[in-house]
Amino acid sequence: MKVLVTGGTGYIGSHTVVELQQGGFEVIIVDNLSNSYESVVDNIEKITGIKPGFEKFDLTDRDKTLDFLKHHKDLKGVIHFAASKSVGESVEKPLKYYHNNLLSLIYLLEGMVQNNIDNIVFSSSCTVYGQPDELPVTEKAPIKKAWSTYGHTKQISEQIIENTSISNGIKGILLRYFNPIGAHDSVLIGELPIGSPDNLIPFITQTAIGKREVLRVFGDDYDTPDGTAVRDYIHVVDLAKAHVVALNRMITGKNQAKVEIFNLGTGWGHSVLEVINTFEKISGVKLNYRITERRPGDIEKVWADTQFANQELGWKASKGLEEMILSAWNWELELKKRV
């Protein structure tokens, strides 16, 4: 069974390609390499023994996207990761995010409809909830005004998929992630942002290894136990496995609706300072960090109610915070060896 993974050389995408290959799928990656490296394809092969197909182009190029899908009508489904993903940057450059995140999806769906490719798993985000009224947040929580352009593009994208499903019969599963961290046990793939990281864990590991002088903690005056923002951190391999389950669910006709939505998290919230303290404990490295002002677009606290995904998908996160952070640190140590 052949599947397209857009953004497949990226952080979550590459881990998902590994799980798909190990689950018996033939994978083709499309990526423009704007925030990843082609060498990831070779590292995937080292893990699985199978080199995924790879084509470099930008999905916002309508002609190339439609032509690609015309030549791959036998796809059993698409897992769509390709998007710009920095909350902070999206506040500063909204038009870039609307262009990249929405046009890529529109052209992808257009090609799927033209070529009768029925199934899409969409990389959504807990940012669609804004700051929830109740925690843990369930899939039935109201979609509130987004706090960032990034979050807004995810809200719009979900609606585009739902409307396309109504009019054209495409099946979709929207996976609302919480905060992916960690790396593959092989230390051959992991989070490797180009330029300055957008996420907490690579900032921590890069500061600990000496790549960065200081770790900034954005705000300590939130309404949380220690004043720092709280998130639900999930290991990237646990997250990747959920995509394989979701795709198989549609292929085998087990989906209960044309479009289904699932939260992917652990169900536990951890503060920034808690994550820092856990890292210092497992690594033995004292971090140089300082408290700075809040970052535009960041919400105060969010963690998932995962009951629906656990019961309906038959999927559950398996790794705890210490194991997640240790895998990220091992990845950073491995990167240092490669220099």
Phi and psi in degrees as GROMACS dihedral restraints (atoms count N, CA, C in turn):
[ dihedral_restraints ]
;  ai    aj    ak    al  type     phi  dphi    fc
    3     4     5     6     1   -99.5    20    10
    4     5     6     7     1   137.3    20    10
    6     7     8     9     1  -137.0    20    10
    7     8     9    10     1   143.4    20    10
    9    10    11    12     1   -94.5    20    10
   10    11    12    13     1   132.0    20    10
   12    13    14    15     1  -118.7    20    10
   13    14    15    16     1   108.0    20    10
   15    16    17    18     1   -82.2    20    10
   16    17    18    19     1   141.0    20    10
   18    19    20    21     1    68.4    20    10
   19    20    21    22     1    29.7    20    10
   21    22    23    24     1   -76.5    20    10
   22    23    24    25     1    -8.9    20    10
   24    25    26    27     1   -95.1    20    10
   25    26    27    28     1    -1.7    20    10
   27    28    29    30     1   -77.1    20    10
   28    29    30    31     1  -175.4    20    10
   30    31    32    33     1   -61.3    20    10
   31    32    33    34     1   -63.4    20    10
   33    34    35    36     1   -72.8    20    10
   34    35    36    37     1   -37.6    20    10
   36    37    38    39     1   -58.7    20    10
   37    38    39    40     1   -44.8    20    10
   39    40    41    42     1   -65.1    20    10
   40    41    42    43     1   -39.9    20    10
   42    43    44    45     1   -66.5    20    10
   43    44    45    46     1   -33.9    20    10
   45    46    47    48     1   -70.9    20    10
   46    47    48    49     1   -37.5    20    10
   48    49    50    51     1   -58.5    20    10
   49    50    51    52     1   -43.6    20    10
   51    52    53    54     1   -58.3    20    10
   52    53    54    55     1   -48.6    20    10
   54    55    56    57     1   -65.3    20    10
   55    56    57    58     1   -36.6    20    10
   57    58    59    60     1   -64.5    20    10
   58    59    60    61     1   -46.7    20    10
   60    61    62    63     1   -62.4    20    10
   61    62    63    64     1   -42.2    20    10
   63    64    65    66     1   -69.4    20    10
   64    65    66    67     1   -16.6    20    10
   66    67    68    69     1   -94.5    20    10
   67    68    69    70     1     6.7    20    10
   69    70    71    72     1    96.6    20    10
   70    71    72    73     1     5.3    20    10
   72    73    74    75     1   -87.7    20    10
   73    74    75    76     1   148.2    20    10
   75    76    77    78     1   -91.6    20    10
   76    77    78    79     1   127.4    20    10
   78    79    80    81     1  -115.8    20    10
   79    80    81    82     1   135.1    20    10
   81    82    83    84     1  -116.6    20    10
   82    83    84    85     1   129.4    20    10
   84    85    86    87     1  -102.3    20    10
   85    86    87    88     1   135.7    20    10
   87    88    89    90     1  -119.5    20    10
   88    89    90    91     1   127.0    20    10
   90    91    92    93     1  -153.6    20    10
   91    92    93    94     1   142.3    20    10
   93    94    95    96     1   -92.4    20    10
   94    95    96    97     1     0.5    20    10
   96    97    98    99     1    60.1    20    10
   97    98    99   100     1    29.1    20    10
   99   100   101   102     1   -72.7    20    10
  100   101   102   103     1   -24.0    20    10
  102   103   104   105     1  -141.8    20    10
  103   104   105   106     1    33.8    20    10
  105   106   107   108     1  -159.8    20    10
  106   107   108   109     1  -179.4    20    10
  108   109   110   111     1  -127.9    20    10
  109   110   111   112     1   143.3    20    10
  111   112   113   114     1   -65.7    20    10
  112   113   114   115     1   -24.0    20    10
  114   115   116   117     1   -60.4    20    10
  115   116   117   118     1   -20.2    20    10
  117   118   119   120     1   -59.0    20    10
  118   119   120   121     1   -34.0    20    10
  120   121   122   123     1   -60.1    20    10
  121   122   123   124     1   -43.0    20    10
  123   124   125   126     1   -67.0    20    10
  124   125   126   127     1   -36.4    20    10
  126   127   128   129     1   -70.3    20    10
  127   128   129   130     1   -32.7    20    10
  129   130   131   132     1   -61.9    20    10
  130   131   132   133     1   -43.5    20    10
  132   133   134   135     1   -61.2    20    10
  133   134   135   136     1   -37.4    20    10
  135   136   137   138     1   -63.4    20    10
  136   137   138   139     1   -32.4    20    10
  138   139   140   141     1   -77.1    20    10
  139   140   141   142     1   -46.7    20    10
  141   142   143   144     1  -100.7    20    10
  142   143   144   145     1   -17.8    20    10
  144   145   146   147     1    80.8    20    10
  145   146   147   148     1     4.4    20    10
  147   148   149   150     1  -128.8    20    10
  148   149   150   151     1   128.0    20    10
  150   151   152   153     1   -88.8    20    10
  151   152   153   154     1   120.4    20    10
  153   154   155   156     1   -70.4    20    10
  154   155   156   157     1   153.8    20    10
  156   157   158   159     1   -65.5    20    10
  157   158   159   160     1   150.8    20    10
  159   160   161   162     1  -145.2    20    10
  160   161   162   163     1   130.8    20    10
  162   163   164   165     1  -131.6    20    10
  163   164   165   166     1   132.3    20    10
  165   166   167   168     1   -98.3    20    10
  166   167   168   169     1   110.9    20    10
  168   169   170   171     1  -164.4    20    10
  169   170   171   172     1   168.2    20    10
  171   172   173   174     1   -98.6    20    10
  172   173   174   175     1   127.3    20    10
  174   175   176   177     1   -67.8    20    10
  175   176   177   178     1   -13.0    20    10
  177   178   179   180     1   -78.4    20    10
  178   179   180   181     1    -3.2    20    10
  180   181   182   183     1   -87.0    20    10
  181   182   183   184     1    99.7    20    10
  183   184   185   186     1   -59.5    20    10
  184   185   186   187     1   -45.8    20    10
  186   187   188   189     1   -61.2    20    10
  187   188   189   190     1   -45.2    20    10
  189   190   191   192     1   -66.7    20    10
  190   191   192   193     1   -39.0    20    10
  192   193   194   195     1   -65.4    20    10
  193   194   195   196     1   -46.5    20    10
  195   196   197   198     1   -66.7    20    10
  196   197   198   199     1   -38.4    20    10
  198   199   200   201     1   -65.6    20    10
  199   200   201   202     1   -41.9    20    10
  201   202   203   204     1   -59.0    20    10
  202   203   204   205     1   -48.6    20    10
  204   205   206   207     1   -69.0    20    10
  205   206   207   208     1   -31.0    20    10
  207   208   209   210     1   -61.1    20    10
  208   209   210   211     1   -33.7    20    10
  210   211   212   213     1   -90.8    20    10
  211   212   213   214     1     0.1    20    10
  213   214   215   216     1  -132.5    20    10
  214   215   216   217     1    52.2    20    10
  216   217   218   219     1   -68.4    20    10
  217   218   219   220     1   -14.5    20    10
  219   220   221   222     1   -87.2    20    10
  220   221   222   223     1     8.8    20    10
  222   223   224   225     1   -62.3    20    10
  223   224   225   226     1   134.1    20    10
  225   226   227   228     1   -82.8    20    10
  226   227   228   229     1   -16.1    20    10
  228   229   230   231     1   175.8    20    10
  229   230   231   232     1   173.1    20    10
  231   232   233   234     1  -129.3    20    10
  232   233   234   235     1   135.1    20    10
  234   235   236   237     1  -112.3    20    10
  235   236   237   238     1   118.1    20    10
  237   238   239   240     1  -107.1    20    10
  238   239   240   241     1   102.9    20    10
  240   241   242   243     1  -102.7    20    10
  241   242   243   244     1   -29.0    20    10
  243   244   245   246     1   -56.6    20    10
  244   245   246   247     1   116.5    20    10
  246   247   248   249     1  -174.5    20    10
  247   248   249   250     1   155.9    20    10
  249   250   251   252     1   -76.8    20    10
  250   251   252   253     1   141.7    20    10
  252   253   254   255     1  -135.0    20    10
  253   254   255   256     1     9.1    20    10
  255   256   257   258     1   -87.8    20    10
  256   257   258   259     1   119.1    20    10
  258   259   260   261     1   -59.2    20    10
  259   260   261   262     1   -49.1    20    10
  261   262   263   264     1   -62.0    20    10
  262   263   264   265     1   -46.9    20    10
  264   265   266   267     1   -63.6    20    10
  265   266   267   268     1   -34.7    20    10
  267   268   269   270     1   -64.7    20    10
  268   269   270   271     1   -29.6    20    10
  270   271   272   273     1   -70.9    20    10
  271   272   273   274     1   -35.2    20    10
  273   274   275   276     1   -81.7    20    10
  274   275   276   277     1   -32.2    20    10
  276   277   278   279     1  -129.8    20    10
  277   278   279   280     1    66.0    20    10
  279   280   281   282     1   -60.2    20    10
  280   281   282   283     1   -39.2    20    10
  282   283   284   285     1   -64.9    20    10
  283   284   285   286     1   -35.9    20    10
  285   286   287   288     1   -58.7    20    10
  286   287   288   289     1   -42.0    20    10
  288   289   290   291     1   -73.0    20    10
  289   290   291   292     1   -40.4    20    10
  291   292   293   294     1   -64.4    20    10
  292   293   294   295     1   -40.5    20    10
  294   295   296   297     1   -65.2    20    10
  295   296   297   298     1   -55.4    20    10
  297   298   299   300     1   -67.0    20    10
  298   299   300   301     1   -46.9    20    10
  300   301   302   303     1   -79.9    20    10
  301   302   303   304     1   -31.4    20    10
  303   304   305   306     1   -91.2    20    10
  304   305   306   307     1   -44.1    20    10
  306   307   308   309     1   -64.5    20    10
  307   308   309   310     1   -39.7    20    10
  309   310   311   312     1   -59.1    20    10
  310   311   312   313     1   -42.5    20    10
  312   313   314   315     1   -68.6    20    10
  313   314   315   316     1   -43.2    20    10
  315   316   317   318     1   -60.2    20    10
  316   317   318   319     1   -47.1    20    10
  318   319   320   321     1   -68.8    20    10
  319   320   321   322     1   -35.0    20    10
  321   322   323   324     1   -63.2    20    10
  322   323   324   325     1   -47.7    20    10
  324   325   326   327     1   -65.4    20    10
  325   326   327   328     1   -37.6    20    10
  327   328   329   330     1   -59.2    20    10
  328   329   330   331     1   -45.5    20    10
  330   331   332   333     1   -67.2    20    10
  331   332   333   334     1   -36.6    20    10
  333   334   335   336     1   -63.9    20    10
  334   335   336   337     1   -43.6    20    10
  336   337   338   339     1   -63.3    20    10
  337   338   339   340     1   -44.5    20    10
  339   340   341   342     1   -61.9    20    10
  340   341   342   343     1   -30.4    20    10
  342   343   344   345     1  -114.6    20    10
  343   344   345   346     1    16.2    20    10
  345   346   347   348     1    54.6    20    10
  346   347   348   349     1    42.6    20    10
  348   349   350   351     1   -95.0    20    10
  349   350   351   352     1   116.6    20    10
  351   352   353   354     1   -92.7    20    10
  352   353   354   355     1   -26.2    20    10
  354   355   356   357     1  -117.2    20    10
  355   356   357   358     1   131.0    20    10
  357   358   359   360     1  -132.4    20    10
  358   359   360   361     1   131.4    20    10
  360   361   362   363     1  -104.3    20    10
  361   362   363   364     1   122.9    20    10
  363   364   365   366     1  -108.6    20    10
  364   365   366   367     1   133.4    20    10
  366   367   368   369     1   -80.6    20    10
  367   368   369   370     1    93.1    20    10
  369   370   371   372     1  -102.1    20    10
  370   371   372   373     1  -162.4    20    10
  372   373   374   375     1  -156.7    20    10
  373   374   375   376     1   151.6    20    10
  375   376   377   378     1   -66.9    20    10
  376   377   378   379     1   -11.2    20    10
  378   379   380   381     1   -63.8    20    10
  379   380   381   382     1   -16.3    20    10
  381   382   383   384     1   -65.6    20    10
  382   383   384   385     1   -20.4    20    10
  384   385   386   387     1   -82.2    20    10
  385   386   387   388     1   -12.1    20    10
  387   388   389   390     1    61.9    20    10
  388   389   390   391     1  -142.9    20    10
  390   391   392   393     1   -93.2    20    10
  391   392   393   394     1   106.0    20    10
  393   394   395   396     1   -64.3    20    10
  394   395   396   397     1   150.2    20    10
  396   397   398   399     1   -72.8    20    10
  397   398   399   400     1   -32.4    20    10
  399   400   401   402     1  -129.4    20    10
  400   401   402   403     1   143.3    20    10
  402   403   404   405     1  -126.7    20    10
  403   404   405   406     1   144.2    20    10
  405   406   407   408     1   -66.8    20    10
  406   407   408   409     1   155.7    20    10
  408   409   410   411     1   -89.0    20    10
  409   410   411   412     1   131.7    20    10
  411   412   413   414     1   -99.6    20    10
  412   413   414   415     1   168.9    20    10
  414   415   416   417     1   -64.9    20    10
  415   416   417   418     1   -17.1    20    10
  417   418   419   420     1   -91.1    20    10
  418   419   420   421     1     0.3    20    10
  420   421   422   423     1   -62.3    20    10
  421   422   423   424     1   144.6    20    10
  423   424   425   426     1   -64.4    20    10
  424   425   426   427     1   144.2    20    10
  426   427   428   429     1   -82.9    20    10
  427   428   429   430     1   111.8    20    10
  429   430   431   432     1   -99.3    20    10
  430   431   432   433     1   171.9    20    10
  432   433   434   435     1   -54.4    20    10
  433   434   435   436     1   128.4    20    10
  435   436   437   438     1   -68.2    20    10
  436   437   438   439     1   147.3    20    10
  438   439   440   441     1   -89.8    20    10
  439   440   441   442     1    -5.8    20    10
  441   442   443   444     1  -149.9    20    10
  442   443   444   445     1   159.7    20    10
  444   445   446   447     1   -62.5    20    10
  445   446   447   448     1   -38.5    20    10
  447   448   449   450     1   -55.0    20    10
  448   449   450   451     1   -50.9    20    10
  450   451   452   453     1   -60.9    20    10
  451   452   453   454     1   -37.4    20    10
  453   454   455   456     1   -65.9    20    10
  454   455   456   457     1   -39.1    20    10
  456   457   458   459     1   -64.3    20    10
  457   458   459   460     1   -32.6    20    10
  459   460   461   462     1   -69.2    20    10
  460   461   462   463     1   -40.1    20    10
  462   463   464   465     1   -61.4    20    10
  463   464   465   466     1   -48.0    20    10
  465   466   467   468     1   -64.0    20    10
  466   467   468   469     1   -41.5    20    10
  468   469   470   471     1   -61.3    20    10
  469   470   471   472     1   -42.7    20    10
  471   472   473   474     1   -58.9    20    10
  472   473   474   475     1   -43.0    20    10
  474   475   476   477     1   -66.6    20    10
  475   476   477   478     1   -38.1    20    10
  477   478   479   480     1   -60.8    20    10
  478   479   480   481     1   -44.1    20    10
  480   481   482   483     1   -65.4    20    10
  481   482   483   484     1   -43.4    20    10
  483   484   485   486     1   -62.3    20    10
  484   485   486   487     1   -44.4    20    10
  486   487   488   489     1   -67.1    20    10
  487   488   489   490     1   -38.7    20    10
  489   490   491   492     1   -65.6    20    10
  490   491   492   493     1   -36.9    20    10
  492   493   494   495     1   -63.1    20    10
  493   494   495   496     1   -41.4    20    10
  495   496   497   498     1   -63.1    20    10
  496   497   498   499     1   -41.6    20    10
  498   499   500   501     1   -87.3    20    10
  499   500   501   502     1   -26.4    20    10
  501   502   503   504     1  -127.0    20    10
  502   503   504   505     1    -1.8    20    10
  504   505   506   507     1    83.4    20    10
  505   506   507   508     1     4.0    20    10
  507   508   509   510     1   -65.0    20    10
  508   509   510   511     1   141.0    20    10
  510   511   512   513     1   -97.5    20    10
  511   512   513   514     1   141.1    20    10
  513   514   515   516     1  -139.5    20    10
  514   515   516   517     1   146.9    20    10
  516   517   518   519     1  -123.4    20    10
  517   518   519   520     1   121.6    20    10
  519   520   521   522     1   -99.2    20    10
  520   521   522   523     1   115.8    20    10
  522   523   524   525     1  -103.5    20    10
  523   524   525   526     1   112.6    20    10
  525   526   527   528     1   -92.4    20    10
  526   527   528   529     1   101.3    20    10
  528   529   530   531     1   -78.2    20    10
  529   530   531   532     1   154.7    20    10
  531   532   533   534     1   -97.5    20    10
  532   533   534   535     1  -119.8    20    10
  534   535   536   537     1  -114.5    20    10
  535   536   537   538     1   101.8    20    10
  537   538   539   540     1   -72.3    20    10
  538   539   540   541     1   135.4    20    10
  540   541   542   543     1  -142.8    20    10
  541   542   543   544     1   175.9    20    10
  543   544   545   546     1    90.8    20    10
  544   545   546   547     1  -176.4    20    10
  546   547   548   549     1  -150.5    20    10
  547   548   549   550     1   165.3    20    10
  549   550   551   552     1   -65.0    20    10
  550   551   552   553     1   144.8    20    10
  552   553   554   555     1   -58.9    20    10
  553   554   555   556     1   -26.2    20    10
  555   556   557   558     1   -70.1    20    10
  556   557   558   559     1   -14.8    20    10
  558   559   560   561     1    51.0    20    10
  559   560   561   562     1    29.2    20    10
  561   562   563   564     1   -93.5    20    10
  562   563   564   565     1   -24.3    20    10
  564   565   566   567     1  -136.3    20    10
  565   566   567   568     1   150.5    20    10
  567   568   569   570     1  -175.3    20    10
  568   569   570   571     1  -166.8    20    10
  570   571   572   573     1   -81.1    20    10
  571   572   573   574     1   119.6    20    10
  573   574   575   576     1  -137.4    20    10
  574   575   576   577     1    72.4    20    10
  576   577   578   579     1   -68.8    20    10
  577   578   579   580     1   145.0    20    10
  579   580   581   582     1   -85.1    20    10
  580   581   582   583     1   126.7    20    10
  582   583   584   585     1    80.2    20    10
  583   584   585   586     1  -151.0    20    10
  585   586   587   588     1   -75.0    20    10
  586   587   588   589     1   133.0    20    10
  588   589   590   591     1   -66.3    20    10
  589   590   591   592     1   154.8    20    10
  591   592   593   594     1  -102.1    20    10
  592   593   594   595     1   -14.7    20    10
  594   595   596   597     1  -109.9    20    10
  595   596   597   598     1   158.2    20    10
  597   598   599   600     1   -63.6    20    10
  598   599   600   601     1   -48.6    20    10
  600   601   602   603     1   -62.4    20    10
  601   602   603   604     1   -48.3    20    10
  603   604   605   606     1   -62.8    20    10
  604   605   606   607     1   -29.3    20    10
  606   607   608   609     1   -64.3    20    10
  607   608   609   610     1   -41.4    20    10
  609   610   611   612     1   -64.0    20    10
  610   611   612   613     1   -50.9    20    10
  612   613   614   615     1   -68.2    20    10
  613   614   615   616     1   -36.2    20    10
  615   616   617   618     1   -69.9    20    10
  616   617   618   619     1   -32.7    20    10
  618   619   620   621     1   -69.2    20    10
  619   620   621   622     1   -42.5    20    10
  621   622   623   624     1   -64.7    20    10
  622   623   624   625     1   -34.8    20    10
  624   625   626   627     1   -83.9    20    10
  625   626   627   628     1   -12.5    20    10
  627   628   629   630     1   101.9    20    10
  628   629   630   631     1     4.0    20    10
  630   631   632   633     1   -72.7    20    10
  631   632   633   634     1   -29.1    20    10
  633   634   635   636     1  -126.9    20    10
  634   635   636   637     1   143.7    20    10
  636   637   638   639     1   -76.2    20    10
  637   638   639   640     1   -38.6    20    10
  639   640   641   642     1  -144.9    20    10
  640   641   642   643     1   145.3    20    10
  642   643   644   645     1   -99.3    20    10
  643   644   645   646     1   124.1    20    10
  645   646   647   648     1   -92.6    20    10
  646   647   648   649     1   132.3    20    10
  648   649   650   651     1  -105.7    20    10
  649   650   651   652     1   115.4    20    10
  651   652   653   654     1   -82.7    20    10
  652   653   654   655     1    87.3    20    10
  654   655   656   657     1    94.9    20    10
  655   656   657   658     1   135.3    20    10
  657   658   659   660     1  -132.3    20    10
  658   659   660   661     1    23.8    20    10
  660   661   662   663     1  -119.7    20    10
  661   662   663   664     1    22.9    20    10
  663   664   665   666     1   -76.2    20    10
  664   665   666   667     1   160.9    20    10
  666   667   668   669     1   -82.0    20    10
  667   668   669   670     1    70.1    20    10
  669   670   671   672     1  -136.4    20    10
  670   671   672   673     1   166.7    20    10
  672   673   674   675     1   -53.8    20    10
  673   674   675   676     1   -37.4    20    10
  675   676   677   678     1  -116.8    20    10
  676   677   678   679     1     8.9    20    10
  678   679   680   681     1    87.8    20    10
  679   680   681   682     1    -9.6    20    10
  681   682   683   684     1   -99.9    20    10
  682   683   684   685     1   157.8    20    10
  684   685   686   687     1   -62.7    20    10
  685   686   687   688     1   146.8    20    10
  687   688   689   690     1  -114.3    20    10
  688   689   690   691     1   133.7    20    10
  690   691   692   693     1  -136.0    20    10
  691   692   693   694     1   161.2    20    10
  693   694   695   696     1   -98.9    20    10
  694   695   696   697     1   107.2    20    10
  696   697   698   699     1   -93.9    20    10
  697   698   699   700     1   132.9    20    10
  699   700   701   702     1  -129.3    20    10
  700   701   702   703     1   139.7    20    10
  702   703   704   705     1   -68.7    20    10
  703   704   705   706     1   137.3    20    10
  705   706   707   708     1   -61.2    20    10
  706   707   708   709     1   -30.7    20    10
  708   709   710   711     1   -71.9    20    10
  709   710   711   712     1   -39.7    20    10
  711   712   713   714     1   -57.6    20    10
  712   713   714   715     1   -43.8    20    10
  714   715   716   717     1   -63.1    20    10
  715   716   717   718     1   -45.0    20    10
  717   718   719   720     1   -59.5    20    10
  718   719   720   721     1   -42.6    20    10
  720   721   722   723     1   -59.5    20    10
  721   722   723   724     1   -34.0    20    10
  723   724   725   726     1   -63.9    20    10
  724   725   726   727     1   -31.5    20    10
  726   727   728   729     1   -67.8    20    10
  727   728   729   730     1   -37.0    20    10
  729   730   731   732     1   -67.1    20    10
  730   731   732   733     1   -42.8    20    10
  732   733   734   735     1   -60.8    20    10
  733   734   735   736     1   -44.2    20    10
  735   736   737   738     1   -63.7    20    10
  736   737   738   739     1   -43.7    20    10
  738   739   740   741     1   -64.4    20    10
  739   740   741   742     1   -45.6    20    10
  741   742   743   744     1   -60.9    20    10
  742   743   744   745     1   -34.7    20    10
  744   745   746   747     1   -59.8    20    10
  745   746   747   748     1   -43.5    20    10
  747   748   749   750     1   -74.1    20    10
  748   749   750   751     1   -41.7    20    10
  750   751   752   753     1   -60.6    20    10
  751   752   753   754     1   -37.9    20    10
  753   754   755   756     1   -90.2    20    10
  754   755   756   757     1     3.2    20    10
  756   757   758   759     1    72.3    20    10
  757   758   759   760     1    26.2    20    10
  759   760   761   762     1   -90.2    20    10
  760   761   762   763     1    -5.5    20    10
  762   763   764   765     1   -65.3    20    10
  763   764   765   766     1   143.1    20    10
  765   766   767   768     1   -93.3    20    10
  766   767   768   769     1    -9.1    20    10
  768   769   770   771     1  -151.3    20    10
  769   770   771   772     1   162.5    20    10
  771   772   773   774     1   -60.2    20    10
  772   773   774   775     1   -39.7    20    10
  774   775   776   777     1  -126.4    20    10
  775   776   777   778     1   124.7    20    10
  777   778   779   780     1  -119.2    20    10
  778   779   780   781     1   153.1    20    10
  780   781   782   783     1  -127.6    20    10
  781   782   783   784     1   133.4    20    10
  783   784   785   786     1  -136.6    20    10
  784   785   786   787     1   137.2    20    10
  786   787   788   789     1   -79.8    20    10
  787   788   789   790     1   136.9    20    10
  789   790   791   792     1  -120.4    20    10
  790   791   792   793     1   104.5    20    10
  792   793   794   795     1  -157.8    20    10
  793   794   795   796     1  -169.6    20    10
  795   796   797   798     1  -100.3    20    10
  796   797   798   799     1   -19.1    20    10
  798   799   800   801     1    91.0    20    10
  799   800   801   802     1     5.4    20    10
  801   802   803   804     1  -123.9    20    10
  802   803   804   805     1   139.6    20    10
  804   805   806   807     1  -103.6    20    10
  805   806   807   808     1   138.8    20    10
  807   808   809   810     1  -130.1    20    10
  808   809   810   811     1   136.8    20    10
  810   811   812   813     1   -79.8    20    10
  811   812   813   814     1   163.9    20    10
  813   814   815   816     1   -59.0    20    10
  814   815   816   817     1   -44.5    20    10
  816   817   818   819     1   -66.9    20    10
  817   818   819   820     1   -33.7    20    10
  819   820   821   822     1   -64.3    20    10
  820   821   822   823     1   -41.1    20    10
  822   823   824   825     1   -65.0    20    10
  823   824   825   826     1   -43.0    20    10
  825   826   827   828     1   -60.6    20    10
  826   827   828   829     1   -46.3    20    10
  828   829   830   831     1   -64.3    20    10
  829   830   831   832     1   -37.2    20    10
  831   832   833   834     1   -66.5    20    10
  832   833   834   835     1   -41.7    20    10
  834   835   836   837     1   -60.5    20    10
  835   836   837   838     1   -47.0    20    10
  837   838   839   840     1   -60.3    20    10
  838   839   840   841     1   -35.6    20    10
  840   841   842   843     1   -68.4    20    10
  841   842   843   844     1   -45.9    20    10
  843   844   845   846     1   -81.6    20    10
  844   845   846   847     1   -23.1    20    10
  846   847   848   849     1   -99.1    20    10
  847   848   849   850     1   -24.8    20    10
  849   850   851   852     1    75.2    20    10
  850   851   852   853     1    12.0    20    10
  852   853   854   855     1  -106.3    20    10
  853   854   855   856     1   129.6    20    10
  855   856   857   858     1   -85.0    20    10
  856   857   858   859     1   125.5    20    10
  858   859   860   861     1   -88.6    20    10
  859   860   861   862     1   140.1    20    10
  861   862   863   864     1   -91.0    20    10
  862   863   864   865     1   101.9    20    10
  864   865   866   867     1  -130.2    20    10
  865   866   867   868     1   156.6    20    10
  867   868   869   870     1  -141.3    20    10
  868   869   870   871     1   149.9    20    10
  870   871   872   873     1   -82.4    20    10
  871   872   873   874     1   130.5    20    10
  873   874   875   876     1  -125.4    20    10
  874   875   876   877     1  -175.4    20    10
  876   877   878   879     1   -68.3    20    10
  877   878   879   880     1   160.5    20    10
  879   880   881   882     1   -58.4    20    10
  880   881   882   883     1   153.9    20    10
  882   883   884   885     1   -99.4    20    10
  883   884   885   886     1   132.0    20    10
  885   886   887   888     1   -56.6    20    10
  886   887   888   889     1   135.0    20    10
  888   889   890   891     1    95.4    20    10
  889   890   891   892     1   -14.6    20    10
  891   892   893   894     1   -78.9    20    10
  892   893   894   895     1   134.8    20    10
  894   895   896   897     1   -90.0    20    10
  895   896   897   898     1   168.8    20    10
  897   898   899   900     1   -77.9    20    10
  898   899   900   901     1   -51.7    20    10
  900   901   902   903     1  -157.9    20    10
  901   902   903   904     1   142.3    20    10
  903   904   905   906     1  -161.4    20    10
  904   905   906   907     1   137.5    20    10
  906   907   908   909     1  -149.2    20    10
  907   908   909   910     1   161.4    20    10
  909   910   911   912     1   -92.5    20    10
  910   911   912   913     1   147.4    20    10
  912   913   914   915     1   -92.1    20    10
  913   914   915   916     1   113.8    20    10
  915   916   917   918     1  -101.9    20    10
  916   917   918   919     1     8.7    20    10
  918   919   920   921     1   -58.8    20    10
  919   920   921   922     1   -41.3    20    10
  921   922   923   924     1   -65.1    20    10
  922   923   924   925     1   -45.9    20    10
  924   925   926   927     1   -64.4    20    10
  925   926   927   928     1   -40.1    20    10
  927   928   929   930     1   -62.2    20    10
  928   929   930   931     1   -44.0    20    10
  930   931   932   933     1   -84.8    20    10
  931   932   933   934     1   -46.1    20    10
  933   934   935   936     1   -82.9    20    10
  934   935   936   937     1   -41.8    20    10
  936   937   938   939     1   -81.4    20    10
  937   938   939   940     1   -25.0    20    10
  939   940   941   942     1    72.9    20    10
  940   941   942   943     1    31.2    20    10
  942   943   944   945     1  -122.4    20    10
  943   944   945   946     1   143.6    20    10
  945   946   947   948     1  -150.4    20    10
  946   947   948   949     1   136.6    20    10
  948   949   950   951     1   -64.7    20    10
  949   950   951   952     1   140.1    20    10
  951   952   953   954     1  -115.1    20    10
  952   953   954   955     1   -16.7    20    10
  954   955   956   957     1  -104.3    20    10
  955   956   957   958     1   140.7    20    10
  957   958   959   960     1   -89.7    20    10
  958   959   960   961     1   174.3    20    10
  960   961   962   963     1   -60.3    20    10
  961   962   963   964     1   -44.9    20    10
  963   964   965   966     1   -61.8    20    10
  964   965   966   967     1   -43.1    20    10
  966   967   968   969     1   -64.7    20    10
  967   968   969   970     1   -39.4    20    10
  969   970   971   972     1   -63.1    20    10
  970   971   972   973     1   -48.2    20    10
  972   973   974   975     1   -67.0    20    10
  973   974   975   976     1   -39.2    20    10
  975   976   977   978     1   -61.2    20    10
  976   977   978   979     1   -40.4    20    10
  978   979   980   981     1   -65.8    20    10
  979   980   981   982     1   -35.8    20    10
  981   982   983   984     1   -67.7    20    10
  982   983   984   985     1   -38.1    20    10
  984   985   986   987     1   -68.8    20    10
  985   986   987   988     1   -41.2    20    10
  987   988   989   990     1   -60.5    20    10
  988   989   990   991     1   -38.0    20    10
  990   991   992   993     1   -64.2    20    10
  991   992   993   994     1   -44.6    20    10
  993   994   995   996     1   -63.4    20    10
  994   995   996   997     1   -39.9    20    10
  996   997   998   999     1   -64.3    20    10
  997   998   999  1000     1   -38.0    20    10
  999  1000  1001  1002     1   -65.8    20    10
 1000  1001  1002  1003     1   -40.9    20    10
 1002  1003  1004  1005     1   -60.5    20    10
 1003  1004  1005  1006     1   -36.5    20    10
 1005  1006  1007  1008     1   -64.5    20    10
 1006  1007  1008  1009     1   -35.2    20    10
 1008  1009  1010  1011     1   -66.0    20    10
 1009  1010  1011  1012     1   -29.9    20    10
 1011  1012  1013  1014     1   -77.2    20    10
 1012  1013  1014  1015     1   -18.6    20    10
